[in-house]
Amino acid sequence: MDSAFNRHSNSLSGSNYYDEDGNYIDESALSIDLDDISGVLYIRFIAHNDDRLIRVEYESPDSEPIERLTNDLIIESLANALGAKKTEFFRRVWFCYIGEQLDGEYWLNSNVRVAPIDPADPNPHFPNVERYISIDMNVEAIDVHGAIAIANNRANVLAARLSLILNIGFYTPSAEHRWTFPKDMNSACELRQLGYFNKGSDLSKMPSKGKTCKLGKFENSMHFRTKYMGEPTKFPKETRKLINAIDKSESRTRTAFDNCSLLYQLALNAGRYIPTVQLSYLVAAVDALCKAESEFKDPSPFIRHYASPMHDIEHLLNFMHRSVRSAHFHAGEFPFGEFEQPRRLKIYSGSSSRMSEHRFRECIKLIRTALANWAAIKIEGLKQL
């Protein structure tokens, strides 16, 4: 209906509120222009609190033709909605991450493509650089507004899943202003808006494989590994199989995995420079995934089972779950001492700081191992169906 009215209106004003019965009221005044008639249309939507529509009211006091047009557009919109009359739209949703350039374009199926915005980036091996990628897809919707919403929702879920699978924090682009160094390095710093403009391929439809960007390689696995500086960002081998397995799983598993992925994504982004936050949310991510397993009530038994450790890990489980996650979430503590500024000595680096770093790395390895092994079992289970 919104698209239908947009064909005849280029300005509107409105307000919304709740009435005494608790119904949501949304009122708008639209300037309508027909061939030889113009006027104002007042339209009111009355809906329940959960967006279930109760009724639509409208009037154009000075124009009977506009009221007839409104009636026709409402009937047309209702018919399209009830008849599920949909059209295919091509949509692109952009995300960012910090790291080396994506190795190429990745096709997760014939209808979803993940690729760097600018395949010809002159510095693909720089590690501490913001990269832009697009998640391209064809979606079916009643109109372009529905297509945008559907594509954004699907892309958000996929970005969270890929954050977990690749161990990279994807985030939505920001338009805020930040201080930057000038090019000549002699002038004063400049306040500039973040963004990405006029670079890369301008696509209006899904391209053929390899036409605008080389195909990326699927290499390595989800298990923890130290990445070489300058190494291209590549999708693990199990990426497509895991996403396929999750999509075909029951609702409980799918919801648990997506909640886990979103918390993992949050851990990498919000906790990039704060180890306490990162580890707390990584443990929370495992906690969310426990909802897919009836026999595991909290992260410790889940990690103990799926990490299959060859040595005693009880001290690490206790550390990550109690000393970090619970202490941070429930008591507001920062066990890694983010508030403290350590003394930088040349001949003694400090035992406590080195032990904290060691525990952090060991906990990350355990979590990655447990998630990777869980994924392998989930993929193998799909093969046996």
Secondary structure, DSSP 8 states (H G I E B T S, - for coil): -HHHHHTTEEEEEEEEEE-TTS-EEEEEEEEEE-SS-EEEEEEEEEE-TTS-EEEEEEE-TT-HHHHHHHHHHHHHHHHHHHTT--EEEEEEEEEEEESS-BSSBEEEETTEEEEES-TT-S-TT-SS-EEEEEEEEEEEESSHHHHHHHHHHHHHHHHHHHHHHHT---B-----EEEE--TTSSS--EEEE----S-S---SS---TTTSS-B--B-S-SS-----TT--B-B-TTHHHHHHHHHTS-HHHHHHHHHHHHHHHHHHHHTSS-HHHHHHHHHHHHHHHGGG-TT--SHHHHHHHHS--SS--HHHHHIIIIIIIIHHHHH---TT-TT------SS---HHHHHHHHHHHHHHHHHHHHHHHHHHHHHHHHHT-
